[in-house]
């Protein structure tokens, strides 16, 4: 059994991505939907000065924020599996 979660493992779990920019703001959200239907939200608050805001960078940062959350969840799940396996003597 693997003892780590690779970036590729997280990418495989993602089945859809949806972005939303709140009107009149630089706040961008990214909703990633995983293969089991779980939804994970990432947020980028954007530049203080809206005229200097890079919209593509906002999308990327929101995606990365959601991606990191998934990575944490996958790490937790792997630790649970390893702990259960160890306690069962396998």
Secondary structure by P-SEA (a helix, b strand, c coil): ccccccaaaaaaaccbbbbbbcccccbbbbbbbcccbbbbbbbbbcccccccccaaaaaaaaaaaaaaaaaaaaaaaaaaaaaaaaaacc
